[in-house]
């Protein structure tokens, strides 16, 4: 597959091709499919330059994506990228697609002179832990993260 795999930064022209996989991603996390709202959401990200989206394409089909949001560290005076969404379609997992997609994310964050990449993983998703640890991520033992739901 690596010969036919294209990893690139998505543009608004890719919007309609991203919607199905983004909806599958949401469904994976037990959300109802809603392609109309997904398209509106993603359109807003492109329109307002609120995130960076990278896609993995195989034979013209989007088979994976990564979405990053900028956050900032006041202490280090640097940008940090929050890798909020990362998904590879089930039929293309364990074929190196995720690793190649993450390489593009790392390259981008380096080019933007960022301090780090942050992400979170569900406690129950051991496959994801293992994947991210293989990519060099370390479990944060310095800070305890909390979540306040509105």
N, C-alpha and C positions, 0 to 999 in steps of 0.2 A: 504494500500500500504506500510506502514512503515515496515511491517514484511519482505517484499521482496526487500526493497530498500538498495542498497549498495552505499556508498559514499567513494571514494578512490582517491588517487593521480594517475593521468594517467601516463602511460609509453609509450614509443615508440611502444610497442606491441599493444596498444589501438588505434593507429593512424587511421587505416582504419575504425574503429567503430565511431570515433569522427567526421570524415569528413562530414557525412550527417547532423548531428545536427549543426555543425559549419556553413555549407552552408545555412541551414534554418535560423540561427541567422542572417547571412549577408542579406538574402532575407527579413527578417523582417525589416531591416533597409534600404530597397530599393536598395540593390545591386543585380546584376545579379548572378544567380547560376553559380558556376565555381568550381566543385569538384576537377579538376586537379590542379588548382592554390591553392585551399584551402589545399590540401594534401601537396603540395610543401611548403607552408607557415608554416603549422604546423610541418612538418618534420624539417624545419630549427629551430623552437623553441626548439624541442627536441634535435636535433643534437648539437646545440650550447649552450644548457642550458640557453636559454634566457628568459624563463617564467616557471611558475608552473601552471599546469592544473589539476583541480580536476573534476571528473565526477560523476554523479548520474546514477546508473544503476537500471533498473527494469526488471526482467526476461531476463537478458542478453542484453537488449537494452539500449543504452546510451540515457537518456531522459533529461539530463541537464549537464551543464558544467560551470566552472568558470576559468578564466585565469588571472593570476596575473603577473605583471612585477615589478622587483625591481627598486626603485628609492632611492635616498639618501638625507638626510637632513644634509647639511653642518653645520647648526647652532646647531642642537642637536647631531650631530655626530652619527646618527642612520639611519637604513634602514626604508623605508616606502614601503608598497606594494600597487601598483596601481591595483585596481580591474577593469581591462579594459573591460573584457567581462564576462557577466553572463547571462545565458539563460536557460529556462526550456521549453520543448516542450509544445505546447498549450494544448494538451490532458492531461497533467499532472500538470497544474497550479492549484493553490488554494487547494493543497492537502498536503502542508507542505514540499514539495521537496526543494523549494528554501530556506526555513528556515534551513533545515538540511544541505544542501550544504554550506550555509553561515557559519554554525557552524563549519564545517570542515575547512573552510578558516580562521576563527578566531583562531581555535586551531593551525593551521600551523603558522600564523603570531605571535602568542604568543610564540610558540616553537622556532621561529627564532629571538626572542628578538627584535622585530620590534617596532617602535614608534607608527605606525598607519596604517590604511587602508584608501586609498583615492579612490573616484570614482566620476564620473560625470553622470548626467542624463539629457536627453533632456528636455527642458523647457515644452514641450507639453506632456510628459509622466507622468501624475499625478499618475497612478497606481504604477509606479516605485518609485516615491517620497515617497508615503505612505508605500510601502514595506520597503524601506531603513530606513525611520524614525522609523518604528516599530522595526527594528533591532538595533536601537540606534544611527544611524548616525544623525549628526546635520549639518544644512546648514552653510557653512563657512561665517561668518560675519566679520572676521578679514582681509582676503585677497580677492582681486578681481582677478579672473583668466582671462587671455586673451589668444587668439588663433591667430596665424599668419599662414595663409595657404600659402604654397609654390606651 
